[in-house]
Amino acid sequence: MDRGNQIMVQVRESHHYGTFQVHDRIEFDVRVNEFLCVCGPSGCGKTTLLDILSGLMRPTQGQVLIHGDPVNPKKQNISFVFQEPSTLPWLTVWENIAVGLRVKKRPSAEVRRVVDDIIDVVGLRGFEKHYPHQISGGMKQRVAIARAFATDADLVLMDEPFVSLDQPTRERMQREVLDIWSRRKRTIVFVTHNLEEAVFLGDRVVILSAKPARIRADIDIDLSRPRDPLSPEFMALRSRCAALLSELSTQKDTTRSETGTRRAH
């Protein structure tokens, strides 16, 4: 996909919880229609980063800009896909996908057209009248992803949305997300602990250090799609990311054992 070089999201922030510093000068940009994956050690503040990008939380220093304006969910269309399915149990699959469009008071004909189209894309045809308790966990996540893309979001944030799925379902969902993204051209920031997933999905992978998190690496994934996880090029990029994360883990352990206070970078 030709994304060009237009910058959509600019992140320049540091964040504290009281006296505890979580982010230390996190600075990166996201291009229009780019698929950016964010990895890092457990507890480094990846979900906090998504909360700040979504406007659910303000950084204690700096700011996030979307198309040059401070992030504001009331002005910008931002969708969030969480780790656990966020379907509404009293609504059918069709109604769950339509929620965002109805909140935005889109015309009924548009709601029907958009929902019917994306139901086909995510493979939920035939399940439109089912309720969440009648479908699998993977299907619930399809509903959440379909809802996120249905609203023409400026920015789609995804926080480890496949973490609770078995491996075959996870791989299928990865392919489906790429299919939706290629058709609907959205800007995505995707948090994952799974390095193979990050290299498979992302145009870039940003690796955060341990707390206080900084950008440890920003890696372009210059592989054509569809990608083969068994290819030498894929495995080399995955190994590079793994080596960086292993280094961070070692530094963190050494930091604790030697001083208990020195920061890991």
TORVO-519481 format. One record per residue: residue number from 1; residue in three letters; x, y, z of N, C-alpha, C in turn. Coordinates in nm, 2 decimals. Example, Ala and Ser with C-alpha at 12.3 -4.5 7.8 and 13.67 -1.06 7.14 Angstrom:
<sites>
{1 'ALA' {1.32 -0.57 0.78} {1.23 -0.45 0.78} {1.32 -0.33 0.78}}
{2 'SER' {1.28 -0.22 0.71} {1.37 -0.11 0.71} {1.29 0.00 0.79}}
</sites>
This chain:
<sites>
{1 'MET' {0.08 -0.12 0.00} {0.00 0.00 0.00} {0.09 0.13 0.00}}
{2 'ASP' {0.05 0.22 -0.09} {0.13 0.34 -0.09} {0.07 0.44 0.01}}
{3 'ARG' {0.14 0.46 0.12} {0.09 0.55 0.23} {0.14 0.69 0.21}}
{4 'GLY' {0.24 0.71 0.13} {0.30 0.84 0.12} {0.37 0.88 0.25}}
{5 'ASN' {0.40 1.00 0.27} {0.47 1.05 0.39} {0.40 1.14 0.48}}
{6 'GLN' {0.26 1.16 0.45} {0.18 1.25 0.53} {0.18 1.20 0.68}}
{7 'ILE' {0.21 1.28 0.77} {0.21 1.25 0.91} {0.07 1.27 0.97}}
{8 'MET' {0.02 1.17 1.03} {-0.12 1.18 1.09} {-0.11 1.21 1.24}}
{9 'VAL' {-0.03 1.13 1.31} {-0.02 1.13 1.46} {0.12 1.17 1.49}}
{10 'GLN' {0.14 1.27 1.58} {0.26 1.31 1.64} {0.26 1.29 1.79}}
{11 'VAL' {0.35 1.21 1.84} {0.36 1.18 1.99} {0.48 1.24 2.04}}
{12 'ARG' {0.47 1.33 2.14} {0.58 1.39 2.21} {0.54 1.40 2.36}}
{13 'GLU' {0.56 1.30 2.44} {0.51 1.30 2.57} {0.60 1.23 2.67}}
{14 'SER' {0.58 1.27 2.80} {0.63 1.20 2.92} {0.51 1.18 3.01}}
{15 'HIS' {0.51 1.08 3.09} {0.40 1.05 3.18} {0.44 1.00 3.31}}
{16 'HIS' {0.38 1.05 3.42} {0.40 1.00 3.56} {0.27 0.96 3.62}}
{17 'TYR' {0.28 0.86 3.71} {0.17 0.83 3.80} {0.21 0.88 3.94}}
{18 'GLY' {0.17 0.99 3.98} {0.23 1.05 4.10} {0.38 1.08 4.08}}
{19 'THR' {0.46 1.02 4.16} {0.61 1.04 4.15} {0.67 0.93 4.07}}
{20 'PHE' {0.59 0.83 4.02} {0.64 0.72 3.94} {0.64 0.75 3.80}}
{21 'GLN' {0.76 0.75 3.73} {0.76 0.79 3.59} {0.74 0.66 3.50}}
{22 'VAL' {0.64 0.67 3.41} {0.61 0.56 3.33} {0.67 0.58 3.19}}
{23 'HIS' {0.66 0.70 3.13} {0.72 0.73 3.00} {0.82 0.84 3.01}}
{24 'ASP' {0.93 0.83 2.95} {1.03 0.93 2.95} {1.07 0.97 2.81}}
{25 'ARG' {1.00 1.08 2.77} {1.02 1.14 2.63} {0.99 1.04 2.52}}
{26 'ILE' {0.87 0.99 2.52} {0.83 0.91 2.41} {0.80 1.00 2.29}}
{27 'GLU' {0.87 0.98 2.18} {0.86 1.06 2.06} {0.86 0.98 1.94}}
{28 'PHE' {0.75 0.98 1.86} {0.74 0.91 1.73} {0.62 0.97 1.65}}
{29 'ASP' {0.62 0.95 1.52} {0.51 0.99 1.44} {0.45 0.86 1.37}}
{30 'VAL' {0.33 0.88 1.33} {0.26 0.77 1.26} {0.20 0.83 1.13}}
{31 'ARG' {0.23 0.77 1.02} {0.19 0.82 0.89} {0.04 0.78 0.86}}
{32 'VAL' {-0.02 0.85 0.77} {-0.16 0.82 0.73} {-0.16 0.68 0.68}}
{33 'ASN' {-0.26 0.60 0.72} {-0.28 0.46 0.68} {-0.17 0.36 0.72}}
{34 'GLU' {-0.08 0.40 0.81} {0.02 0.32 0.85} {-0.02 0.22 0.95}}
{35 'PHE' {0.03 0.10 0.95} {0.01 -0.01 1.05} {0.13 -0.01 1.14}}
{36 'LEU' {0.12 0.05 1.26} {0.23 0.06 1.35} {0.21 -0.04 1.46}}
{37 'CYS' {0.31 -0.13 1.49} {0.30 -0.22 1.60} {0.40 -0.17 1.71}}
{38 'VAL' {0.35 -0.18 1.84} {0.43 -0.14 1.95} {0.46 -0.26 2.04}}
{39 'CYS' {0.59 -0.28 2.07} {0.62 -0.39 2.16} {0.71 -0.34 2.27}}
{40 'GLY' {0.73 -0.42 2.38} {0.81 -0.38 2.49} {0.79 -0.47 2.60}}
{41 'PRO' {0.88 -0.47 2.70} {0.87 -0.56 2.82} {0.74 -0.54 2.89}}
{42 'SER' {0.70 -0.64 2.96} {0.57 -0.63 3.04} {0.58 -0.52 3.14}}
{43 'GLY' {0.48 -0.44 3.15} {0.47 -0.33 3.24} {0.54 -0.21 3.20}}
{44 'CYS' {0.58 -0.20 3.07} {0.65 -0.08 3.03} {0.56 0.04 3.00}}
{45 'GLY' {0.43 0.02 3.00} {0.34 0.13 2.97} {0.28 0.14 2.83}}
{46 'LYS' {0.27 0.02 2.77} {0.21 0.02 2.63} {0.07 0.05 2.63}}
{47 'THR' {-0.01 0.00 2.73} {-0.15 0.03 2.73} {-0.17 0.17 2.78}}
{48 'THR' {-0.09 0.22 2.86} {-0.09 0.37 2.90} {-0.07 0.45 2.77}}
{49 'LEU' {0.02 0.41 2.69} {0.04 0.49 2.56} {-0.09 0.49 2.48}}
{50 'LEU' {-0.16 0.38 2.47} {-0.28 0.38 2.39} {-0.39 0.47 2.46}}
{51 'ASP' {-0.39 0.46 2.59} {-0.49 0.55 2.66} {-0.46 0.70 2.63}}
{52 'ILE' {-0.33 0.73 2.62} {-0.29 0.87 2.59} {-0.33 0.90 2.44}}
{53 'LEU' {-0.30 0.81 2.35} {-0.33 0.83 2.21} {-0.48 0.85 2.19}}
{54 'SER' {-0.56 0.78 2.27} {-0.71 0.78 2.26} {-0.77 0.91 2.32}}
{55 'GLY' {-0.70 0.98 2.40} {-0.75 1.09 2.47} {-0.82 1.05 2.60}}
{56 'LEU' {-0.82 0.92 2.64} {-0.87 0.88 2.77} {-0.79 0.93 2.88}}
{57 'MET' {-0.66 0.96 2.85} {-0.57 1.01 2.96} {-0.48 1.12 2.89}}
{58 'ARG' {-0.45 1.22 2.97} {-0.36 1.33 2.93} {-0.22 1.30 2.98}}
{59 'PRO' {-0.12 1.32 2.90} {0.02 1.30 2.95} {0.05 1.41 3.04}}
{60 'THR' {0.14 1.38 3.14} {0.17 1.49 3.24} {0.26 1.59 3.17}}
{61 'GLN' {0.33 1.55 3.07} {0.41 1.65 2.99} {0.40 1.62 2.84}}
{62 'GLY' {0.40 1.73 2.76} {0.39 1.71 2.62} {0.25 1.69 2.57}}
{63 'GLN' {0.24 1.64 2.45} {0.11 1.62 2.39} {0.11 1.52 2.28}}
{64 'VAL' {-0.01 1.49 2.23} {-0.03 1.41 2.11} {-0.12 1.49 2.02}}
{65 'LEU' {-0.07 1.50 1.89} {-0.15 1.57 1.79} {-0.20 1.47 1.68}}
{66 'ILE' {-0.32 1.49 1.64} {-0.38 1.42 1.52} {-0.41 1.52 1.42}}
{67 'HIS' {-0.34 1.51 1.30} {-0.36 1.61 1.19} {-0.33 1.75 1.25}}
{68 'GLY' {-0.23 1.76 1.34} {-0.19 1.89 1.39} {-0.27 1.94 1.50}}
{69 'ASP' {-0.38 1.88 1.54} {-0.46 1.92 1.65} {-0.44 1.83 1.77}}
{70 'PRO' {-0.45 1.89 1.90} {-0.44 1.81 2.02} {-0.55 1.70 2.01}}
{71 'VAL' {-0.51 1.58 2.06} {-0.61 1.47 2.06} {-0.73 1.50 2.14}}
{72 'ASN' {-0.85 1.48 2.08} {-0.97 1.51 2.15} {-1.08 1.42 2.09}}
{73 'PRO' {-1.12 1.32 2.17} {-1.22 1.22 2.12} {-1.35 1.29 2.07}}
{74 'LYS' {-1.38 1.41 2.12} {-1.50 1.48 2.08} {-1.49 1.53 1.94}}
{75 'LYS' {-1.37 1.55 1.89} {-1.35 1.61 1.76} {-1.29 1.51 1.66}}
{76 'GLN' {-1.22 1.41 1.71} {-1.16 1.31 1.62} {-1.23 1.18 1.64}}
{77 'ASN' {-1.23 1.10 1.53} {-1.30 0.97 1.54} {-1.19 0.87 1.57}}
{78 'ILE' {-1.19 0.82 1.69} {-1.09 0.72 1.74} {-1.16 0.60 1.79}}
{79 'SER' {-1.12 0.48 1.74} {-1.18 0.35 1.78} {-1.07 0.28 1.86}}
{80 'PHE' {-1.12 0.20 1.96} {-1.03 0.12 2.05} {-1.08 -0.02 2.05}}
{81 'VAL' {-0.99 -0.11 2.02} {-1.02 -0.26 2.04} {-0.94 -0.31 2.15}}
{82 'PHE' {-1.01 -0.36 2.25} {-0.94 -0.40 2.38} {-0.90 -0.55 2.38}}
{83 'GLN' {-0.83 -0.59 2.48} {-0.78 -0.73 2.49} {-0.90 -0.83 2.50}}
{84 'GLU' {-1.00 -0.79 2.58} {-1.12 -0.88 2.59} {-1.23 -0.83 2.50}}
{85 'PRO' {-1.31 -0.91 2.45} {-1.42 -0.87 2.36} {-1.51 -0.77 2.44}}
{86 'SER' {-1.55 -0.66 2.37} {-1.63 -0.56 2.43} {-1.77 -0.55 2.37}}
{87 'THR' {-1.82 -0.67 2.34} {-1.96 -0.67 2.28} {-2.06 -0.64 2.39}}
{88 'LEU' {-2.17 -0.58 2.35} {-2.28 -0.55 2.44} {-2.38 -0.67 2.44}}
{89 'PRO' {-2.39 -0.74 2.56} {-2.46 -0.87 2.56} {-2.61 -0.86 2.52}}
{90 'TRP' {-2.67 -0.75 2.53} {-2.82 -0.74 2.50} {-2.84 -0.70 2.35}}
{91 'LEU' {-2.73 -0.69 2.27} {-2.75 -0.66 2.13} {-2.70 -0.77 2.05}}
{92 'THR' {-2.76 -0.79 1.93} {-2.72 -0.89 1.84} {-2.58 -0.85 1.77}}
{93 'VAL' {-2.52 -0.94 1.70} {-2.40 -0.92 1.63} {-2.42 -0.79 1.54}}
{94 'TRP' {-2.53 -0.79 1.46} {-2.55 -0.68 1.37} {-2.56 -0.55 1.45}}
{95 'GLU' {-2.64 -0.55 1.56} {-2.66 -0.43 1.63} {-2.53 -0.38 1.70}}
{96 'ASN' {-2.45 -0.48 1.75} {-2.32 -0.44 1.81} {-2.23 -0.37 1.71}}
{97 'ILE' {-2.23 -0.41 1.59} {-2.14 -0.35 1.49} {-2.20 -0.21 1.45}}
{98 'ALA' {-2.33 -0.20 1.46} {-2.39 -0.07 1.42} {-2.39 0.04 1.53}}
{99 'VAL' {-2.35 0.00 1.65} {-2.36 0.09 1.76} {-2.29 0.23 1.73}}
{100 'GLY' {-2.17 0.22 1.69} {-2.09 0.35 1.67} {-2.16 0.44 1.56}}
{101 'LEU' {-2.21 0.37 1.46} {-2.27 0.45 1.35} {-2.40 0.51 1.40}}
{102 'ARG' {-2.48 0.44 1.48} {-2.60 0.50 1.54} {-2.57 0.61 1.64}}
{103 'VAL' {-2.47 0.59 1.71} {-2.43 0.70 1.81} {-2.40 0.83 1.73}}
{104 'LYS' {-2.34 0.81 1.61} {-2.31 0.93 1.53} {-2.42 0.97 1.44}}
{105 'LYS' {-2.54 0.91 1.46} {-2.66 0.95 1.40} {-2.65 0.94 1.25}}
{106 'ARG' {-2.58 0.84 1.20} {-2.58 0.82 1.05} {-2.71 0.78 1.00}}
{107 'PRO' {-2.74 0.81 0.87} {-2.87 0.77 0.81} {-2.89 0.61 0.82}}
{108 'SER' {-3.01 0.57 0.83} {-3.04 0.43 0.85} {-2.99 0.35 0.73}}
{109 'ALA' {-3.01 0.41 0.61} {-2.96 0.34 0.49} {-2.81 0.32 0.49}}
{110 'GLU' {-2.74 0.42 0.53} {-2.59 0.41 0.54} {-2.55 0.30 0.64}}
{111 'VAL' {-2.62 0.30 0.76} {-2.59 0.20 0.86} {-2.60 0.06 0.81}}
{112 'ARG' {-2.71 0.04 0.74} {-2.74 -0.10 0.68} {-2.63 -0.13 0.58}}
{113 'ARG' {-2.60 -0.04 0.49} {-2.50 -0.06 0.39} {-2.36 -0.10 0.45}}
{114 'VAL' {-2.32 -0.01 0.54} {-2.18 -0.03 0.60} {-2.17 -0.16 0.68}}
{115 'VAL' {-2.28 -0.18 0.77} {-2.27 -0.30 0.85} {-2.28 -0.43 0.77}}
{116 'ASP' {-2.37 -0.43 0.67} {-2.38 -0.55 0.59} {-2.25 -0.58 0.51}}
{117 'ASP' {-2.18 -0.47 0.47} {-2.06 -0.49 0.39} {-1.95 -0.55 0.48}}
{118 'ILE' {-1.93 -0.49 0.60} {-1.82 -0.53 0.69} {-1.85 -0.67 0.75}}
{119 'ILE' {-1.98 -0.71 0.77} {-2.01 -0.84 0.81} {-1.95 -0.95 0.72}}
{120 'ASP' {-1.96 -0.92 0.59} {-1.90 -1.01 0.49} {-1.75 -1.01 0.50}}
{121 'VAL' {-1.69 -0.90 0.52} {-1.54 -0.89 0.53} {-1.49 -0.97 0.65}}
{122 'VAL' {-1.56 -0.97 0.76} {-1.51 -1.04 0.88} {-1.57 -1.18 0.89}}
{123 'GLY' {-1.64 -1.22 0.80} {-1.69 -1.36 0.79} {-1.80 -1.39 0.90}}
{124 'LEU' {-1.89 -1.30 0.92} {-1.99 -1.32 1.02} {-2.13 -1.33 0.95}}
{125 'ARG' {-2.13 -1.35 0.82} {-2.26 -1.37 0.75} {-2.33 -1.49 0.80}}
{126 'GLY' {-2.46 -1.48 0.84} {-2.53 -1.59 0.90} {-2.54 -1.58 1.05}}
{127 'PHE' {-2.46 -1.49 1.11} {-2.46 -1.48 1.25} {-2.52 -1.34 1.30}}
{128 'GLU' {-2.58 -1.27 1.20} {-2.62 -1.13 1.23} {-2.72 -1.12 1.35}}
{129 'LYS' {-2.80 -1.22 1.37} {-2.91 -1.22 1.47} {-2.86 -1.29 1.60}}
{130 'HIS' {-2.74 -1.34 1.60} {-2.69 -1.41 1.72} {-2.66 -1.31 1.83}}
{131 'TYR' {-2.67 -1.35 1.95} {-2.62 -1.26 2.06} {-2.48 -1.31 2.11}}
{132 'PRO' {-2.41 -1.22 2.17} {-2.27 -1.26 2.21} {-2.25 -1.39 2.28}}
{133 'HIS' {-2.35 -1.43 2.36} {-2.33 -1.56 2.44} {-2.35 -1.68 2.34}}
{134 'GLN' {-2.39 -1.65 2.22} {-2.42 -1.76 2.13} {-2.30 -1.78 2.03}}
{135 'ILE' {-2.19 -1.70 2.04} {-2.08 -1.71 1.95} {-1.95 -1.73 2.03}}
{136 'SER' {-1.84 -1.76 1.96} {-1.72 -1.79 2.02} {-1.64 -1.66 2.06}}
{137 'GLY' {-1.53 -1.68 2.13} {-1.45 -1.56 2.17} {-1.39 -1.50 2.05}}
{138 'GLY' {-1.34 -1.58 1.95} {-1.28 -1.52 1.83} {-1.39 -1.44 1.75}}
{139 'MET' {-1.51 -1.49 1.74} {-1.62 -1.42 1.67} {-1.65 -1.29 1.74}}
{140 'LYS' {-1.65 -1.29 1.88} {-1.67 -1.17 1.95} {-1.57 -1.06 1.91}}
{141 'GLN' {-1.44 -1.11 1.90} {-1.34 -1.01 1.86} {-1.36 -0.96 1.72}}
{142 'ARG' {-1.41 -1.05 1.63} {-1.44 -1.00 1.50} {-1.55 -0.89 1.50}}
{143 'VAL' {-1.65 -0.91 1.59} {-1.75 -0.81 1.61} {-1.69 -0.67 1.65}}
{144 'ALA' {-1.60 -0.68 1.75} {-1.53 -0.56 1.80} {-1.45 -0.49 1.70}}
{145 'ILE' {-1.38 -0.57 1.62} {-1.29 -0.52 1.51} {-1.38 -0.46 1.40}}
{146 'ALA' {-1.49 -0.53 1.36} {-1.58 -0.47 1.26} {-1.64 -0.34 1.31}}
{147 'ARG' {-1.68 -0.33 1.43} {-1.73 -0.21 1.49} {-1.63 -0.09 1.48}}
{148 'ALA' {-1.50 -0.13 1.51} {-1.40 -0.02 1.51} {-1.38 0.03 1.37}}
{149 'PHE' {-1.38 -0.05 1.27} {-1.36 -0.01 1.13} {-1.48 0.05 1.07}}
{150 'ALA' {-1.60 0.01 1.12} {-1.73 0.06 1.05} {-1.75 0.21 1.06}}
{151 'THR' {-1.69 0.27 1.16} {-1.72 0.41 1.19} {-1.63 0.51 1.11}}
{152 'ASP' {-1.55 0.46 1.02} {-1.45 0.55 0.95} {-1.36 0.62 1.04}}
{153 'ALA' {-1.30 0.54 1.14} {-1.22 0.60 1.24} {-1.09 0.67 1.18}}
{154 'ASP' {-1.05 0.78 1.23} {-0.93 0.84 1.19} {-0.81 0.76 1.24}}
{155 'LEU' {-0.83 0.70 1.36} {-0.72 0.62 1.42} {-0.79 0.50 1.49}}
{156 'VAL' {-0.73 0.38 1.46} {-0.78 0.26 1.53} {-0.67 0.21 1.62}}
{157 'LEU' {-0.70 0.20 1.75} {-0.60 0.16 1.85} {-0.64 0.01 1.89}}
{158 'MET' {-0.54 -0.08 1.90} {-0.57 -0.22 1.93} {-0.47 -0.26 2.04}}
{159 'ASP' {-0.53 -0.30 2.15} {-0.45 -0.34 2.26} {-0.45 -0.49 2.28}}
{160 'GLU' {-0.35 -0.56 2.22} {-0.34 -0.71 2.23} {-0.47 -0.78 2.20}}
{161 'PRO' {-0.54 -0.75 2.09} {-0.68 -0.80 2.08} {-0.69 -0.95 2.06}}
{162 'PHE' {-0.58 -1.02 2.03} {-0.58 -1.16 2.01} {-0.51 -1.24 2.12}}
{163 'VAL' {-0.48 -1.18 2.23} {-0.40 -1.24 2.33} {-0.47 -1.37 2.39}}
{164 'SER' {-0.60 -1.37 2.40} {-0.67 -1.48 2.46} {-0.72 -1.58 2.36}}
{165 'LEU' {-0.68 -1.57 2.24} {-0.72 -1.67 2.14} {-0.62 -1.78 2.12}}
{166 'ASP' {-0.67 -1.90 2.08} {-0.58 -2.01 2.04} {-0.50 -1.97 1.92}}
{167 'GLN' {-0.39 -2.04 1.89} {-0.30 -2.00 1.78} {-0.37 -2.00 1.64}}
{168 'PRO' {-0.44 -2.11 1.61} {-0.50 -2.11 1.48} {-0.60 -1.99 1.46}}
{169 'THR' {-0.68 -1.96 1.56} {-0.78 -1.85 1.56} {-0.70 -1.72 1.55}}
{170 'ARG' {-0.59 -1.71 1.63} {-0.51 -1.59 1.63} {-0.46 -1.56 1.49}}
{171 'GLU' {-0.40 -1.66 1.42} {-0.35 -1.64 1.29} {-0.46 -1.60 1.19}}
{172 'ARG' {-0.57 -1.66 1.20} {-0.68 -1.63 1.11} {-0.73 -1.48 1.13}}
{173 'MET' {-0.73 -1.44 1.26} {-0.77 -1.30 1.29} {-0.67 -1.20 1.24}}
{174 'GLN' {-0.54 -1.24 1.25} {-0.44 -1.15 1.19} {-0.46 -1.13 1.04}}
{175 'ARG' {-0.49 -1.24 0.97} {-0.51 -1.22 0.83} {-0.64 -1.14 0.80}}
{176 'GLU' {-0.74 -1.16 0.88} {-0.86 -1.08 0.86} {-0.84 -0.93 0.89}}
{177 'VAL' {-0.77 -0.90 0.99} {-0.74 -0.76 1.02} {-0.66 -0.69 0.90}}
{178 'LEU' {-0.56 -0.77 0.85} {-0.49 -0.71 0.74} {-0.58 -0.69 0.62}}
{179 'ASP' {-0.68 -0.79 0.60} {-0.77 -0.77 0.49} {-0.86 -0.65 0.50}}
{180 'ILE' {-0.91 -0.63 0.62} {-1.00 -0.51 0.65} {-0.91 -0.38 0.63}}
{181 'TRP' {-0.79 -0.39 0.68} {-0.71 -0.27 0.68} {-0.67 -0.23 0.53}}
{182 'SER' {-0.64 -0.33 0.45} {-0.61 -0.31 0.31} {-0.73 -0.25 0.23}}
{183 'ARG' {-0.85 -0.30 0.27} {-0.97 -0.25 0.20} {-1.01 -0.11 0.25}}
{184 'ARG' {-1.00 -0.09 0.38} {-1.06 0.03 0.43} {-0.96 0.14 0.47}}
{185 'LYS' {-0.83 0.11 0.46} {-0.73 0.21 0.47} {-0.74 0.30 0.60}}
{186 'ARG' {-0.71 0.25 0.71} {-0.71 0.32 0.84} {-0.57 0.32 0.89}}
{187 'THR' {-0.55 0.42 0.98} {-0.42 0.43 1.06} {-0.44 0.34 1.18}}
{188 'ILE' {-0.35 0.25 1.21} {-0.36 0.16 1.32} {-0.23 0.17 1.41}}
{189 'VAL' {-0.26 0.17 1.54} {-0.15 0.15 1.64} {-0.19 0.02 1.71}}
{190 'PHE' {-0.10 -0.08 1.71} {-0.14 -0.21 1.75} {-0.03 -0.25 1.86}}
{191 'VAL' {-0.08 -0.27 1.98} {0.01 -0.32 2.09} {0.01 -0.47 2.09}}
{192 'THR' {0.13 -0.53 2.10} {0.14 -0.68 2.11} {0.26 -0.72 2.19}}
{193 'HIS' {0.26 -0.83 2.26} {0.38 -0.89 2.31} {0.44 -0.99 2.22}}
{194 'ASN' {0.37 -1.03 2.11} {0.41 -1.13 2.02} {0.49 -1.07 1.90}}
{195 'LEU' {0.62 -1.10 1.90} {0.70 -1.04 1.80} {0.67 -1.09 1.66}}
{196 'GLU' {0.64 -1.22 1.65} {0.60 -1.27 1.52} {0.48 -1.20 1.46}}
{197 'GLU' {0.38 -1.17 1.55} {0.26 -1.10 1.52} {0.30 -0.96 1.47}}
{198 'ALA' {0.39 -0.89 1.54} {0.43 -0.76 1.51} {0.49 -0.75 1.37}}
{199 'VAL' {0.58 -0.84 1.34} {0.65 -0.84 1.21} {0.56 -0.88 1.10}}
{200 'PHE' {0.46 -0.97 1.13} {0.36 -1.01 1.03} {0.27 -0.90 0.99}}
{201 'LEU' {0.23 -0.82 1.09} {0.13 -0.72 1.07} {0.18 -0.58 1.03}}
{202 'GLY' {0.29 -0.54 1.09} {0.33 -0.40 1.09} {0.41 -0.35 0.97}}
{203 'ASP' {0.38 -0.22 0.94} {0.48 -0.15 0.85} {0.60 -0.11 0.93}}
{204 'ARG' {0.58 -0.09 1.06} {0.69 -0.05 1.15} {0.67 -0.12 1.28}}
{205 'VAL' {0.78 -0.15 1.35} {0.77 -0.19 1.49} {0.85 -0.10 1.58}}
{206 'VAL' {0.78 -0.04 1.67} {0.84 0.05 1.77} {0.86 -0.04 1.90}}
{207 'ILE' {0.98 -0.04 1.95} {1.01 -0.12 2.07} {1.04 -0.02 2.19}}
{208 'LEU' {0.97 -0.04 2.29} {0.99 0.05 2.41} {1.08 -0.02 2.51}}
{209 'SER' {1.15 0.06 2.58} {1.24 0.00 2.69} {1.15 -0.02 2.81}}
{210 'ALA' {1.22 -0.08 2.92} {1.15 -0.09 3.05} {1.13 0.05 3.11}}
{211 'LYS' {1.04 0.05 3.21} {1.01 0.18 3.27} {1.13 0.24 3.33}}
{212 'PRO' {1.14 0.38 3.32} {1.05 0.46 3.24} {1.08 0.44 3.09}}
{213 'ALA' {0.97 0.42 3.02} {0.98 0.37 2.88} {1.03 0.48 2.79}}
{214 'ARG' {1.13 0.45 2.71} {1.17 0.53 2.60} {1.17 0.45 2.47}}
{215 'ILE' {1.18 0.51 2.35} {1.19 0.44 2.23} {1.33 0.37 2.22}}
{216 'ARG' {1.33 0.24 2.22} {1.45 0.17 2.21} {1.49 0.14 2.07}}
{217 'ALA' {1.39 0.12 1.99} {1.42 0.10 1.84} {1.29 0.13 1.76}}
{218 'ASP' {1.31 0.17 1.64} {1.20 0.20 1.55} {1.24 0.13 1.42}}
{219 'ILE' {1.18 0.02 1.39} {1.22 -0.07 1.28} {1.12 -0.07 1.17}}
{220 'ASP' {1.17 -0.04 1.05} {1.08 -0.05 0.93} {1.08 -0.20 0.89}}
{221 'ILE' {0.95 -0.25 0.86} {0.94 -0.39 0.82} {0.92 -0.38 0.67}}
{222 'ASP' {1.03 -0.39 0.60} {1.02 -0.37 0.45} {1.01 -0.51 0.38}}
{223 'LEU' {0.89 -0.57 0.41} {0.86 -0.70 0.35} {0.73 -0.69 0.28}}
{224 'SER' {0.72 -0.75 0.16} {0.60 -0.74 0.08} {0.49 -0.83 0.15}}
{225 'ARG' {0.37 -0.80 0.12} {0.26 -0.89 0.18} {0.20 -0.97 0.06}}
{226 'PRO' {0.15 -1.09 0.09} {0.14 -1.16 0.22} {0.28 -1.20 0.27}}
{227 'ARG' {0.30 -1.20 0.40} {0.43 -1.24 0.45} {0.44 -1.38 0.49}}
{228 'ASP' {0.56 -1.44 0.47} {0.58 -1.58 0.51} {0.67 -1.58 0.63}}
{229 'PRO' {0.61 -1.62 0.75} {0.69 -1.63 0.87} {0.81 -1.72 0.87}}
{230 'LEU' {0.82 -1.81 0.77} {0.93 -1.90 0.76} {1.04 -1.85 0.67}}
{231 'SER' {1.01 -1.74 0.60} {1.12 -1.69 0.51} {1.24 -1.64 0.59}}
{232 'PRO' {1.36 -1.64 0.53} {1.48 -1.59 0.60} {1.47 -1.45 0.63}}
{233 'GLU' {1.41 -1.37 0.55} {1.39 -1.22 0.57} {1.30 -1.20 0.69}}
{234 'PHE' {1.19 -1.27 0.70} {1.10 -1.26 0.81} {1.17 -1.30 0.94}}
{235 'MET' {1.23 -1.41 0.94} {1.30 -1.46 1.06} {1.41 -1.37 1.11}}
{236 'ALA' {1.48 -1.31 1.01} {1.59 -1.22 1.05} {1.53 -1.10 1.12}}
{237 'LEU' {1.42 -1.04 1.08} {1.36 -0.93 1.14} {1.31 -0.97 1.28}}
{238 'ARG' {1.24 -1.08 1.29} {1.19 -1.13 1.41} {1.31 -1.14 1.51}}
{239 'SER' {1.42 -1.20 1.47} {1.53 -1.23 1.56} {1.59 -1.09 1.60}}
{240 'ARG' {1.59 -1.00 1.51} {1.64 -0.86 1.55} {1.56 -0.80 1.66}}
{241 'CYS' {1.43 -0.81 1.65} {1.34 -0.76 1.75} {1.35 -0.84 1.88}}
{242 'ALA' {1.37 -0.97 1.87} {1.38 -1.05 1.99} {1.51 -1.02 2.06}}
{243 'ALA' {1.62 -1.00 1.99} {1.75 -0.96 2.05} {1.74 -0.83 2.13}}
{244 'LEU' {1.67 -0.74 2.07} {1.65 -0.61 2.14} {1.57 -0.63 2.27}}
{245 'LEU' {1.46 -0.70 2.27} {1.38 -0.72 2.39} {1.46 -0.81 2.49}}
{246 'SER' {1.54 -0.90 2.45} {1.62 -0.98 2.54} {1.73 -0.89 2.60}}
{247 'GLU' {1.78 -0.80 2.53} {1.88 -0.71 2.58} {1.82 -0.62 2.69}}
{248 'LEU' {1.70 -0.58 2.66} {1.63 -0.49 2.76} {1.60 -0.57 2.89}}
{249 'SER' {1.56 -0.69 2.87} {1.53 -0.78 2.99} {1.65 -0.80 3.07}}
{250 'THR' {1.77 -0.82 3.00} {1.89 -0.84 3.07} {1.94 -0.72 3.15}}
{251 'GLN' {1.92 -0.60 3.08} {1.96 -0.48 3.14} {1.88 -0.45 3.26}}
{252 'LYS' {1.75 -0.48 3.25} {1.66 -0.46 3.36} {1.70 -0.54 3.48}}
{253 'ASP' {1.73 -0.67 3.46} {1.77 -0.76 3.57} {1.90 -0.72 3.63}}
{254 'THR' {2.00 -0.67 3.54} {2.12 -0.63 3.59} {2.11 -0.50 3.67}}
{255 'THR' {2.02 -0.41 3.63} {2.00 -0.29 3.70} {1.95 -0.31 3.84}}
{256 'ARG' {1.85 -0.41 3.85} {1.80 -0.44 3.98} {1.90 -0.50 4.07}}
{257 'SER' {1.98 -0.59 4.02} {2.07 -0.66 4.10} {2.19 -0.58 4.15}}
{258 'GLU' {2.23 -0.48 4.06} {2.35 -0.41 4.09} {2.32 -0.28 4.18}}
{259 'THR' {2.22 -0.21 4.15} {2.19 -0.09 4.22} {2.05 -0.08 4.28}}
{260 'GLY' {1.95 -0.14 4.21} {1.82 -0.13 4.26} {1.75 0.00 4.22}}
{261 'THR' {1.83 0.09 4.16} {1.77 0.22 4.13} {1.81 0.27 3.99}}
{262 'ARG' {1.92 0.22 3.93} {1.96 0.27 3.80} {1.86 0.24 3.69}}
{263 'ARG' {1.83 0.33 3.60} {1.74 0.30 3.49} {1.79 0.21 3.39}}
{264 'ALA' {1.71 0.13 3.33} {1.74 0.05 3.21} {1.70 0.13 3.09}}
{265 'HIS' {1.79 0.13 2.99} {1.76 0.20 2.86} {1.76 0.11 2.75}}
</sites>
